[in-house]
Amino acid sequence: MPDFQHDCTGCKFLGHFAKHDLYFCGDERFTVIARYGDDGPDYVSGWPSSLPILKVAAAMAEVKGFIPAK
């Protein structure tokens, strides 16, 4: 169960890591999201960029089968 509000119905909750709720969004670009608060801009996103938290989210999405294994 997420700790923070996230209003995108297309996102799949992956779990928690380091006080973040992690999500996978299966839009055209396959994005991972790390939400750290309830306010709209309280998140970081990308694929998986240089941010370690997004690398964790991408690894979790892979384990859960949302993206193909490398």
Rosetta blueprint (number, residue, H / E / L):
1 M L
2 P L
3 D L
4 F L
5 Q L
6 H L
7 D L
8 C L
9 T L
10 G L
11 C E
12 K E
13 F E
14 L E
15 G E
16 H E
17 F E
18 A L
19 K L
20 H E
21 D E
22 L E
23 Y E
24 F E
25 C E
26 G L
27 D L
28 E L
29 R L
30 F L
31 T E
32 V E
33 I E
34 A E
35 R E
36 Y L
37 G L
38 D L
39 D L
40 G L
41 P L
42 D L
43 Y E
44 V E
45 S E
46 G E
47 W L
48 P L
49 S L
50 S L
51 L L
52 P H
53 I H
54 L H
55 K H
56 V H
57 A H
58 A H
59 A H
60 M H
61 A H
62 E H
63 V H
64 K L
65 G L
66 F L
67 I L
68 P L
69 A L
70 K L
